[in-house]
């Protein structure tokens, strides 16, 4: 911006807004400053200012401002000027984002004081404080340096400054606020600039880019808010996201519960595949206990066998009772936990014929809920006992035990021999449960069951692992072949392995 001064018309410009806010430029009586010289140029570092933007010059006793065909125009007191316009004391001249306050002052004395203050008028409607931005520079030699000086006056001088028919340096207008800084660097109230290095052109470009979408407009508006307001909006938005997430989670859990229906509470012909207990992956949380009811409606003598799977259970943690009578304990975890199925014969003396019975999985830990436990795939099998003499029951059990030993010895010959050995030992065991007095064969059969059952579970687990490994390697044909071979080793669903194979085929759509 070019500024020309006549000998009789001294004036000064103070930046009240924009880059270099607070600087004062004084043009006093100096013949060397008349006319167009480099010393009369003020360089404003703002993207909204043209290379040849405007000039301020003296004509007679008046000082005029004129736009030099700039791209963004020159504003006088907020209005764009069309030609040379006269300046009065206190007028504001705006180029780009920089606003100068015009002052006529013929007392240009610069005397050092112990305590001084830099005074710059600030428009109260401005939303930016550019105190930290790059300064405005004035070119030239000694005169230019003098013109670029910041006027420093004492606080006493500010209070006693006469009006002389002009507005004093510290304005008292309601639309303006004085920002005073002493030599220690303390400052009065200001509004933090959101984009310290942004020019008017860049800001206009951001606004145009944001008009293309609602999100862009919202982000632009948010960026123009004060820091405290932005923090408040961020907190409200975060709470909203959490509320939406909680609502979605609640809905998903509700849909999952609705798809399963009500919590199972009775045992019948089929299996209850839902899980119970406490901890991660449990369908129905029961920190202390889970109770089922069942009916025993058989005409003759029968044995009730409880079958289930368990995980995350330690020794002596979960006890099974029927009608208040303890039946046994859930065995602790092993390597075969996920494939292992536990069987427990319920004592006939504790059962009620043709009446409702209560079966409970009771977590004995006190207090409950701190340790996880899980019971699932629960079923109750009623096995009728032939109405024959005890001697005949013993003979039938002996035959099954003999066949079981033969199958077990040939377990490496045929794929289903291990399963047949387990099945025959199981039949012998259940038959002997019908005897009030258990023979030695009963203990032998139970010992063989404890030997064969884990081996059968391991065989199932290895087949599932082989299928899973093929799936992970994307060898789906091989995985389907392994799962199709499961019924050859497990001919019936008396063991869970056949069900596991069917579930994996459905899960991966093999």
Helices and strands as residue ranges (DSSP letters): E 2-3, E 11-17, E 24-27, G 31-33, G 38-40, E 42-43, E 54-59, E 62-67, E 74-76, E 79-80, E 85-86, E 92-95, E 98-103, E 116-123, E 137-138, H 142-147, E 153-154, H 155-160, E 176-182, H 200-210, H 214-224, H 227-260, E 276-278, E 284-285, E 289-295, E 302-311, E 318-322, E 325-329, E 342-346, G 348-350, E 356-363, E 373-384, H 390-409, H 417-432, H 440-472, H 476-484, H 486-489, H 497-508
